[in-house]
Amino acid sequence: MHSSIDLSLSFFVVLAAAGIYLLYQMVRIVPQGEEWVVERLGKFHTILKPGLNFLIPVLDKVQVRLNTKELIQQMKAQEVITKDNAVVIISAVVFYKISDPAKAVYSIDNFELAVANMAATTLRSVIGNMELDASLSGRETIKAAVSEKISDHLEQWGLSLTAVEVQDIRPSDNLQEAMEKQAAAEREKKALIMKAEGEKQAAIAKAEGSKQSLILEAEGKLEASRKEAEAKIALAYGDKEAMEAIASQIQGGDAASYLLAQRYVDSVKHLGNSANSKVVFIPTDLKHSLEGLAGGMGVLFGQNVTQQKK
């Protein structure tokens, strides 16, 4: 009696345990942000969405649990050669999501590794078709080109590209050093050019000043010569008028001799007043000139006296 009861109890316990196990195998609760790939008898069967799901125990099996949130693929910094054979170091990040879990599992072995390799290869290809200056300043161009090239491949793998971001792009250490030396040389060259230009302008200004000075000096000399010529002309006209006046007063006298003698007397007087040593040369016709001067003065004085008496 007790044996049969024990057997019945044991059977009930085993049956209950089996029922609990089957129920556990049949019910699946998928968390938010995940999707599960289910195979039935080794073949793809369905995708379990977030929430309560039911499976057939033994026949159905959860093969892969996928994260449907946005995934981040960090690309390590790598050296890339530009079109003009310069080496730059670039690092980037790829943002993507799983759009088709079945394709992500069955169309490629490891989609995360595939995304990383595809992005790195595409990045090298894009940079390789750009000049150094364009690559350093063209982050937006690089992002657009890489996104366009890898989006189709990701779609074939059940993935959707969200964004590609270039974290850093810079010249390699050797290239950076060479660029700094070139920049220093350019700055030195510019400084020399500016210095030479300054010296050139200074020389031009100096030459222009000298030119203006010479022009002013020449104009001064020209004006002085003109004044001197005018003075000589005025003196000549004065002498002419004096000679004519004297000639009109001296009947038959030599007016020129009179003026010459008068000038000579004035010169001797001026020389006598000078403190310097004096050497006087007496012209051979001094007697004649003085006689002319005396005669002329006598005539002039005589005529003046006659005029006063009248």
Wavefront OBJ file of the C-alpha trace (Angstrom):
o trace
v 0.000 0.000 0.000
v 2.711 2.442 0.961
v 4.761 1.409 -2.124
v 1.998 2.249 -4.527
v 1.486 5.628 -2.842
v 5.191 6.430 -3.090
v 5.234 5.470 -6.753
v 2.209 7.602 -7.496
v 3.742 10.549 -5.653
v 7.027 10.182 -7.467
v 5.285 9.987 -10.817
v 3.301 13.101 -9.991
v 6.434 14.966 -9.007
v 8.212 13.922 -12.213
v 5.192 14.871 -14.278
v 4.978 18.234 -12.590
v 8.659 18.859 -13.109
v 8.346 17.887 -16.753
v 5.396 20.227 -17.139
v 7.307 23.086 -15.558
v 10.294 22.428 -17.806
v 8.087 22.249 -20.904
v 6.349 25.451 -19.880
v 9.727 27.141 -19.371
v 10.846 25.965 -22.787
v 7.652 27.100 -24.423
v 7.412 30.627 -22.967
v 9.996 33.300 -23.837
v 9.972 36.927 -22.677
v 12.132 39.115 -24.959
v 13.471 42.372 -23.392
v 12.963 45.735 -25.075
v 15.808 46.531 -27.485
v 16.397 42.896 -28.446
v 15.178 40.461 -31.074
v 15.784 36.735 -30.982
v 16.380 34.484 -33.967
v 14.553 31.118 -33.619
v 15.387 27.947 -35.548
v 13.071 24.935 -35.848
v 14.787 21.643 -36.426
v 18.000 23.502 -37.394
v 16.351 25.857 -39.897
v 15.450 29.519 -39.530
v 11.860 29.769 -38.326
v 10.969 33.181 -36.909
v 12.056 36.314 -35.041
v 10.876 36.863 -31.500
v 9.918 40.484 -30.824
v 10.101 42.192 -27.421
v 7.405 40.870 -25.038
v 5.805 37.441 -24.419
v 6.463 34.762 -27.033
v 5.718 31.014 -27.266
v 7.853 28.234 -28.697
v 7.373 24.524 -29.263
v 9.694 22.793 -26.869
v 12.328 20.527 -28.376
v 11.435 21.634 -31.928
v 12.169 25.362 -31.560
v 15.481 26.784 -30.390
v 16.656 30.378 -29.803
v 19.810 30.548 -31.930
v 20.935 34.200 -31.546
v 19.931 37.096 -29.355
v 20.493 40.400 -31.208
v 20.744 43.941 -29.881
v 18.472 46.169 -31.957
v 19.731 49.407 -30.400
v 22.099 51.660 -32.336
v 25.505 50.017 -32.520
v 28.845 51.807 -32.492
v 31.824 50.513 -34.417
v 34.989 52.303 -33.304
v 37.707 52.322 -35.944
v 41.258 52.508 -34.687
v 43.556 55.217 -36.025
v 45.240 54.106 -39.224
v 47.788 55.546 -41.610
v 46.424 56.355 -45.061
v 48.301 57.585 -48.153
v 46.742 60.496 -50.022
v 46.699 61.047 -53.777
v 49.866 63.168 -53.580
v 51.693 60.474 -51.560
v 51.358 62.151 -48.181
v 50.659 60.057 -45.087
v 47.788 61.043 -42.810
v 46.456 59.386 -39.671
v 42.679 59.089 -39.474
v 40.206 57.596 -37.031
v 36.439 57.337 -37.409
v 33.265 55.919 -35.883
v 30.433 54.116 -37.683
v 26.908 54.171 -36.244
v 24.455 51.538 -37.512
v 21.455 49.416 -36.530
v 20.206 45.913 -37.273
v 17.255 46.271 -39.628
v 16.870 42.597 -40.619
v 18.033 40.123 -37.933
v 17.781 37.113 -40.232
v 20.146 38.665 -42.802
v 22.490 39.864 -40.068
v 22.793 36.283 -38.800
v 22.685 34.197 -41.978
v 24.116 36.450 -44.736
v 27.495 37.029 -43.091
v 29.507 35.262 -40.426
v 30.387 38.256 -38.205
v 28.680 41.491 -39.169
v 30.559 43.574 -36.569
v 33.945 42.562 -37.995
v 32.577 43.028 -41.509
v 31.447 46.572 -40.749
v 34.838 47.472 -39.256
v 36.794 46.078 -42.222
v 34.444 47.573 -44.806
v 34.624 51.034 -43.214
v 38.438 50.950 -42.937
v 38.855 49.810 -46.552
v 36.429 52.429 -47.852
v 38.108 55.127 -45.813
v 41.504 54.297 -47.337
v 39.958 54.339 -50.804
v 38.330 57.740 -50.309
v 41.444 59.358 -48.825
v 43.576 57.833 -51.571
v 41.651 59.846 -54.161
v 42.112 63.166 -52.336
v 44.991 65.600 -52.102
v 46.547 66.238 -48.699
v 45.046 69.702 -48.239
v 41.606 68.518 -49.348
v 41.689 65.548 -46.973
v 42.739 67.638 -43.963
v 39.987 70.188 -44.527
v 37.305 67.944 -46.039
v 35.788 65.986 -43.169
v 32.269 66.440 -44.502
v 33.351 65.247 -47.938
v 34.993 62.159 -46.441
v 31.931 61.345 -44.323
v 29.581 61.663 -47.292
v 31.770 59.520 -49.570
v 32.262 56.749 -46.994
v 28.551 56.697 -46.116
v 27.561 56.409 -49.755
v 29.956 53.540 -50.431
v 29.232 51.329 -47.389
v 25.481 51.869 -47.009
v 24.627 49.430 -49.828
v 26.867 46.722 -48.380
v 25.381 47.143 -44.913
v 21.870 46.852 -46.358
v 22.775 43.506 -47.910
v 23.813 42.312 -44.454
v 20.533 43.373 -42.835
v 22.037 46.535 -41.355
v 21.139 50.191 -41.794
v 23.783 52.917 -41.625
v 23.003 55.778 -39.258
v 26.099 57.971 -39.544
v 29.842 58.061 -40.143
v 31.898 60.494 -38.097
v 35.561 61.365 -38.629
v 37.050 61.704 -35.159
v 40.511 62.863 -36.135
v 42.570 63.397 -39.249
v 46.090 64.759 -39.107
v 49.428 64.438 -40.892
v 51.804 61.734 -39.751
v 54.586 62.719 -37.369
v 57.217 62.832 -40.129
v 54.933 64.824 -42.399
v 54.016 67.159 -39.554
v 57.685 67.860 -38.905
v 58.295 68.499 -42.600
v 55.279 70.817 -42.775
v 56.489 72.778 -39.753
v 59.903 73.212 -41.374
v 58.263 74.320 -44.611
v 56.035 76.759 -42.739
v 59.072 78.172 -40.934
v 60.874 78.557 -44.266
v 57.827 80.275 -45.758
v 57.637 82.670 -42.821
v 61.347 83.455 -43.149
v 60.953 83.965 -46.884
v 58.002 86.289 -46.335
v 59.967 88.242 -43.735
v 62.889 88.651 -46.155
v 60.528 89.756 -48.909
v 58.891 92.289 -46.618
v 62.300 93.548 -45.491
v 63.493 93.853 -49.092
v 60.277 95.618 -50.035
v 60.739 98.032 -47.136
v 64.311 98.745 -48.164
v 63.154 99.217 -51.744
v 60.476 101.681 -50.699
v 62.986 103.503 -48.478
v 65.452 103.728 -51.369
v 62.701 104.973 -53.674
v 61.652 107.560 -51.119
v 65.270 108.639 -50.639
v 65.837 108.850 -54.388
v 62.608 110.779 -54.782
v 63.721 113.146 -52.056
v 67.101 113.623 -53.716
v 65.367 114.166 -57.016
v 63.072 116.792 -55.544
v 66.036 118.426 -53.823
v 67.969 118.568 -57.095
v 64.920 119.903 -58.873
v 64.438 122.595 -56.251
v 68.143 123.425 -56.333
v 68.102 123.621 -60.123
v 64.968 125.761 -60.028
v 66.681 128.010 -57.461
v 69.752 128.334 -59.637
v 67.569 128.974 -62.666
v 65.664 131.661 -60.792
v 68.925 133.187 -59.547
v 70.329 133.157 -63.084
v 67.146 134.731 -64.348
v 67.338 137.428 -61.664
v 71.011 137.991 -62.408
v 70.302 138.235 -66.125
v 67.473 140.645 -65.455
v 69.808 142.705 -63.251
v 72.458 142.754 -65.970
v 69.877 143.737 -68.522
v 68.606 146.469 -66.235
v 72.189 147.620 -65.634
v 72.873 147.579 -69.357
v 69.741 149.621 -69.978
v 70.853 151.979 -67.198
v 74.296 152.329 -68.731
v 72.734 152.936 -72.098
v 70.445 155.588 -70.747
v 73.343 157.157 -68.806
v 75.536 157.173 -71.895
v 72.762 158.715 -73.904
v 72.246 161.366 -71.210
v 75.950 162.100 -70.972
v 76.342 162.130 -74.710
v 73.539 164.615 -74.968
v 75.332 166.883 -72.474
v 78.872 166.433 -73.761
v 79.332 167.971 -77.140
v 81.878 165.901 -78.965
v 82.930 164.072 -75.765
v 83.392 160.327 -75.272
v 80.546 159.146 -73.027
v 81.873 155.561 -72.887
v 85.245 156.726 -71.631
v 83.519 158.807 -69.034
v 81.517 155.852 -67.707
v 84.560 153.578 -67.764
v 86.607 156.079 -65.787
v 83.791 156.523 -63.291
v 83.516 152.765 -62.755
v 87.270 152.528 -62.307
v 87.285 155.261 -59.678
v 84.433 153.514 -57.806
v 86.363 150.231 -57.898
v 89.535 151.836 -56.559
v 87.512 153.475 -53.808
v 85.969 150.134 -52.828
v 89.365 148.460 -52.935
v 90.787 151.163 -50.688
v 88.147 150.534 -48.065
v 88.959 146.785 -47.978
v 91.207 145.439 -45.159
v 92.941 142.924 -47.434
v 96.234 143.380 -49.234
v 95.891 145.479 -52.338
v 97.558 145.294 -55.714
v 96.274 147.879 -58.144
v 96.894 147.676 -61.883
v 96.855 151.071 -63.634
v 95.560 150.859 -67.205
v 97.693 152.561 -69.880
v 94.790 154.693 -71.036
v 93.963 155.898 -67.500
v 94.985 159.479 -68.415
v 92.666 159.560 -71.356
v 89.814 158.081 -69.261
v 90.355 160.551 -66.436
v 90.507 163.432 -68.902
v 87.218 162.194 -70.292
v 85.786 162.025 -66.799
v 87.046 165.528 -65.918
v 85.885 167.009 -69.149
v 82.526 165.425 -68.892
v 82.056 166.560 -65.320
v 83.151 170.081 -66.286
v 80.677 170.249 -69.073
v 77.949 168.857 -66.844
v 78.731 171.246 -64.025
v 79.019 174.159 -66.429
v 75.709 173.433 -67.982
v 74.097 173.024 -64.606
v 75.475 176.428 -63.504
v 74.228 178.050 -66.688
v 70.826 176.531 -66.204
v 70.729 177.800 -62.586
v 71.646 181.341 -63.700
v 68.953 181.317 -66.233
l 1 2 3 4 5 6 7 8 9 10 11 12 13 14 15 16 17 18 19 20 21 22 23 24 25 26 27 28 29 30 31 32 33 34 35 36 37 38 39 40 41 42 43 44 45 46 47 48 49 50 51 52 53 54 55 56 57 58 59 60 61 62 63 64 65 66 67 68 69 70 71 72 73 74 75 76 77 78 79 80 81 82 83 84 85 86 87 88 89 90 91 92 93 94 95 96 97 98 99 100 101 102 103 104 105 106 107 108 109 110 111 112 113 114 115 116 117 118 119 120 121 122 123 124 125 126 127 128 129 130 131 132 133 134 135 136 137 138 139 140 141 142 143 144 145 146 147 148 149 150 151 152 153 154 155 156 157 158 159 160 161 162 163 164 165 166 167 168 169 170 171 172 173 174 175 176 177 178 179 180 181 182 183 184 185 186 187 188 189 190 191 192 193 194 195 196 197 198 199 200 201 202 203 204 205 206 207 208 209 210 211 212 213 214 215 216 217 218 219 220 221 222 223 224 225 226 227 228 229 230 231 232 233 234 235 236 237 238 239 240 241 242 243 244 245 246 247 248 249 250 251 252 253 254 255 256 257 258 259 260 261 262 263 264 265 266 267 268 269 270 271 272 273 274 275 276 277 278 279 280 281 282 283 284 285 286 287 288 289 290 291 292 293 294 295 296 297 298 299 300 301 302 303 304 305 306 307 308 309 310
